[in-house]
Amino acid sequence: MPEGDTVYRTAADLRRILEGKVLQHSQFRTPGLATSDLAGRTVTSVRSRGKHLLINIAGTATQSAVSIHTHLKMEGEWHVHPVGTRWRKPAHKARIVLRTSTHEAVGFDLGVVDLLADPDAALAYLGPDLLGDDWDPAKATTRITAHPGTTIGEALLDQRLMAGVGNEYRSEICFLRGVHPETPVADVDVATVVDLARRLLWANKDRKVRVTTGNTAPHARLWVYGRHRQPCRRCHTLIVRATLGPPGQDRSIYFCPACQS
């Protein structure tokens, strides 16, 4: 599931083949951007901001600088490969194609595709980025504690409070802190939750597979997420799956009813 660490890693992959390179070809397969053409322009930088990915393009004598803004949502992926390599997903799933003289980057099933003139302004609503150079744990803690009646499970997913945590990390963080996801923020030691979130994402930012247990073996990497009706790795009580959030926006949560009582 794409979360902050996935996007951080994706940005690093794209940076290696795009940054400083001139685009020989670009194609946007989304309504409203189908006629946009960035060929001949230089990629100045690639960076992540929480779950958002930004590919910054230099301006020209007649065109202003612009940023390709994408969000993976649930199923999005960026694939990078040498020019001429066969795509690993069907062509109809491609939303963006960017090609240099040597490599190609293809964005498949992207949930959001925009061209932004001022990406920092557009994403200014986001909270501190857990993997950003300007990470500020005090600011993240302050933003979360400002909503004492909100459940910690909902607060962790609110990107306006802290950017980068998704549904998988939410369940894992709550388990490791021994907190039920439905616990009000007012009853949680928020600073320790924020610290753990940072440490987990940082530990996984360069890994191909996400690990929260310390065990990289298949089927042993996570404590509770996706383990409905399987025994807790600590106390052997069966893991429970429920939903949390307002109607239409509710998401699955996983927890141990004994360890997180």
C-alpha positions as CSV (number, residue, x, y, z in Angstrom):
1,M,0.0,0.0,0.0
2,P,1.5,3.4,-1.0
3,E,2.4,5.5,2.0
4,G,5.1,8.1,2.7
5,D,8.0,5.7,2.5
6,T,6.7,4.3,-0.8
7,V,6.5,7.8,-2.3
8,Y,10.0,8.7,-0.9
9,R,11.5,5.6,-2.5
10,T,9.6,6.3,-5.8
11,A,11.0,9.9,-5.9
12,A,14.5,8.5,-5.4
13,D,14.0,6.1,-8.3
14,L,12.7,8.8,-10.6
15,R,15.4,11.2,-9.5
16,R,18.1,8.8,-10.6
17,I,16.9,8.8,-14.2
18,L,15.2,12.1,-14.6
19,E,17.0,14.8,-12.6
20,G,19.1,17.1,-14.7
21,K,17.9,15.4,-17.9
22,V,16.1,16.9,-20.9
23,L,12.7,15.2,-21.7
24,Q,12.7,13.9,-25.2
25,H,9.0,13.0,-25.0
26,S,6.1,13.5,-22.6
27,Q,2.6,12.2,-22.7
28,F,-0.3,12.9,-20.4
29,R,-3.2,10.4,-20.6
30,T,-5.6,12.2,-18.4
31,P,-8.5,14.5,-19.2
32,G,-7.5,18.2,-19.2
33,L,-3.8,17.5,-19.8
34,A,-3.8,15.4,-23.0
35,T,-2.5,18.3,-25.0
36,S,0.3,19.2,-22.5
37,D,3.8,18.7,-23.9
38,L,7.0,19.1,-21.8
39,A,9.4,17.7,-24.5
40,G,12.6,19.7,-24.7
41,R,12.4,20.9,-21.1
42,T,14.8,19.9,-18.3
43,V,13.8,18.1,-15.1
44,T,15.3,20.2,-12.3
45,S,14.4,18.1,-9.3
46,V,12.2,15.2,-8.0
47,R,10.9,15.2,-4.5
48,S,8.2,13.7,-2.2
49,R,6.0,15.6,0.2
50,G,4.2,13.2,2.4
51,K,2.2,11.0,0.0
52,H,2.6,13.5,-2.9
53,L,5.3,13.3,-5.6
54,L,6.6,16.4,-7.4
55,I,8.6,16.4,-10.7
56,N,9.8,19.9,-11.2
57,I,10.4,21.1,-14.8
58,A,12.4,24.1,-15.8
59,G,10.9,27.1,-17.6
60,T,11.9,28.3,-21.0
61,A,12.0,31.7,-22.7
62,T,8.3,31.5,-23.4
63,Q,7.1,29.0,-20.7
64,S,7.1,29.2,-16.9
65,A,8.5,26.5,-14.7
66,V,5.9,23.8,-13.7
67,S,5.7,20.8,-11.5
68,I,4.1,17.5,-12.3
69,H,2.2,16.6,-9.2
70,T,1.0,13.0,-8.7
71,H,-0.5,11.0,-5.9
72,L,-0.5,7.2,-6.0
73,K,-3.7,6.8,-4.0
74,M,-4.4,3.0,-3.5
75,E,-3.0,1.4,-6.7
76,G,-0.7,3.9,-8.4
77,E,2.9,3.0,-9.4
78,W,5.8,4.6,-11.3
79,H,7.9,2.2,-13.3
80,V,11.4,3.2,-14.6
81,H,13.4,1.3,-17.3
82,P,15.7,1.9,-20.2
83,V,14.1,3.2,-23.4
84,G,12.7,0.3,-25.5
85,T,11.9,-1.9,-22.5
86,R,8.5,-3.6,-22.6
87,W,6.1,-2.2,-20.0
88,R,5.2,-4.4,-17.1
89,K,1.6,-3.2,-17.0
90,P,-1.1,-2.7,-19.7
91,A,-0.8,0.5,-21.7
92,H,-4.3,1.5,-21.0
93,K,-3.3,1.9,-17.3
94,A,-0.6,4.4,-18.1
95,R,-1.4,8.0,-17.1
96,I,2.0,9.7,-17.7
97,V,5.0,8.8,-19.9
98,L,8.2,10.7,-19.5
99,R,11.2,9.8,-21.7
100,T,14.8,11.0,-21.8
101,S,17.5,9.9,-24.3
102,T,18.2,6.8,-22.2
103,H,15.3,6.0,-19.8
104,E,11.6,6.1,-19.5
105,A,9.3,6.7,-16.5
106,V,5.7,5.6,-16.7
107,G,3.1,6.3,-14.1
108,F,0.3,3.7,-13.9
109,D,-3.1,4.0,-12.2
110,L,-2.2,7.3,-10.7
111,G,-4.9,8.7,-8.5
112,V,-4.0,12.4,-9.1
113,V,-2.2,14.0,-12.0
114,D,-1.8,17.8,-12.1
115,L,0.5,20.5,-13.4
116,L,1.2,23.0,-10.7
117,A,2.8,26.5,-11.1
118,D,3.5,26.7,-7.4
119,P,3.5,23.3,-5.8
120,D,4.6,24.5,-2.4
121,A,1.6,26.8,-2.1
122,A,-0.7,24.0,-3.4
123,L,0.5,21.6,-0.7
124,A,0.9,24.2,2.1
125,Y,-2.0,22.6,3.9
126,L,0.0,19.4,4.7
127,G,1.4,18.9,8.1
128,P,5.1,18.2,8.8
129,D,6.5,15.6,6.4
130,L,7.8,12.5,8.4
131,L,10.5,12.0,5.8
132,G,11.1,15.6,4.9
133,D,14.3,17.6,5.5
134,D,12.3,20.0,7.6
135,W,10.7,17.4,9.8
136,D,9.4,19.0,13.0
137,P,8.1,16.6,15.7
138,A,7.0,19.4,18.0
139,K,4.9,20.9,15.3
140,A,3.3,17.5,14.4
141,T,2.6,16.9,18.1
142,T,1.0,20.3,18.5
143,R,-1.2,19.9,15.4
144,I,-2.5,16.5,16.5
145,T,-3.1,17.5,20.2
146,A,-5.1,20.4,18.9
147,H,-7.9,17.9,18.2
148,P,-8.4,16.1,21.5
149,G,-11.7,14.6,20.7
150,T,-10.5,13.0,17.5
151,T,-9.6,9.3,17.6
152,I,-5.9,8.7,17.3
153,G,-6.6,6.4,14.4
154,E,-8.3,9.2,12.4
155,A,-5.7,11.8,13.4
156,L,-2.8,9.6,12.1
157,L,-4.5,9.5,8.6
158,D,-5.1,13.3,8.6
159,Q,-2.3,14.6,6.3
160,R,-3.0,18.1,7.5
161,L,-1.7,17.2,10.9
162,M,1.3,15.0,9.9
163,A,2.1,13.9,6.4
164,G,3.1,10.4,5.4
165,V,1.2,7.9,7.5
166,G,-1.3,5.6,5.7
167,N,-3.7,2.9,6.7
168,E,-1.0,0.2,7.2
169,Y,1.2,2.3,9.4
170,R,-1.8,3.5,11.4
171,S,-2.6,0.0,12.6
172,E,1.1,-0.9,13.2
173,I,1.8,2.3,15.2
174,C,-1.3,1.9,17.4
175,F,-0.3,-1.7,18.1
176,L,3.3,-0.9,19.0
177,R,2.1,1.9,21.4
178,G,-0.5,-0.4,22.9
179,V,-3.3,2.1,22.0
180,H,-6.7,1.2,20.5
181,P,-7.2,3.2,17.2
182,E,-10.5,4.5,18.6
183,T,-8.8,6.1,21.6
184,P,-9.3,9.9,21.8
185,V,-6.2,12.0,21.1
186,A,-6.6,13.5,24.6
187,D,-5.9,10.1,26.2
188,V,-2.8,9.3,24.1
189,D,0.9,10.3,24.6
190,V,1.0,11.9,21.2
191,A,4.7,12.8,21.3
192,T,5.7,9.1,21.6
193,V,3.3,8.2,18.8
194,V,4.8,10.9,16.5
195,D,8.3,9.7,17.4
196,L,7.4,6.1,16.6
197,A,5.9,7.1,13.3
198,R,9.0,8.9,12.3
199,R,11.3,6.0,13.3
200,L,9.1,3.4,11.4
201,L,8.9,5.4,8.2
202,W,12.6,6.3,8.3
203,A,13.6,2.6,8.9
204,N,11.6,1.6,5.8
205,K,12.3,4.4,3.4
206,D,15.0,2.5,1.5
207,R,13.5,-1.0,1.8
208,K,11.6,-2.8,-1.0
209,V,9.3,-4.4,1.6
210,R,7.8,-2.7,4.6
211,V,8.8,-4.2,8.0
212,T,7.6,-3.2,11.5
213,T,8.3,-6.4,13.4
214,G,12.1,-6.5,12.7
215,N,11.6,-9.8,10.9
216,T,11.9,-9.6,7.1
217,A,10.6,-13.1,6.5
218,P,7.5,-13.3,4.4
219,H,4.3,-13.3,6.5
220,A,6.2,-12.1,9.5
221,R,6.8,-8.5,8.6
222,L,3.8,-6.8,10.2
223,W,2.2,-7.0,13.7
224,V,-1.5,-6.7,12.9
225,Y,-2.3,-5.1,9.6
226,G,-4.0,-7.6,7.2
227,R,-4.0,-10.3,9.9
228,H,-7.7,-10.5,10.7
229,R,-8.5,-13.7,12.8
230,Q,-4.8,-14.6,13.0
231,P,-3.1,-14.9,16.5
232,C,-1.4,-11.8,17.9
233,R,2.4,-12.3,17.7
234,R,2.7,-11.3,21.4
235,C,-0.3,-12.7,23.2
236,H,-2.0,-15.0,20.7
237,T,-5.4,-13.3,21.0
238,L,-7.0,-13.2,17.5
239,I,-6.5,-10.0,15.6
240,V,-9.7,-8.0,14.9
241,R,-10.5,-6.0,11.8
242,A,-13.0,-3.1,12.1
243,T,-13.6,0.2,10.3
244,L,-12.9,3.7,11.5
245,G,-13.9,7.1,10.1
246,P,-17.0,8.9,8.9
247,P,-19.5,7.2,6.5
248,G,-18.0,6.9,3.0
249,Q,-14.5,7.7,4.3
250,D,-14.2,4.8,6.8
251,R,-11.1,2.6,6.4
252,S,-10.1,-0.8,7.9
253,I,-8.3,-0.9,11.2
254,Y,-6.5,-3.9,12.7
255,F,-5.8,-4.4,16.4
256,C,-5.3,-6.9,19.2
257,P,-8.2,-6.6,21.6
258,A,-5.9,-7.7,24.5
259,C,-2.7,-5.8,23.8
260,Q,-4.7,-2.6,22.9
261,S,-7.4,-2.7,25.4
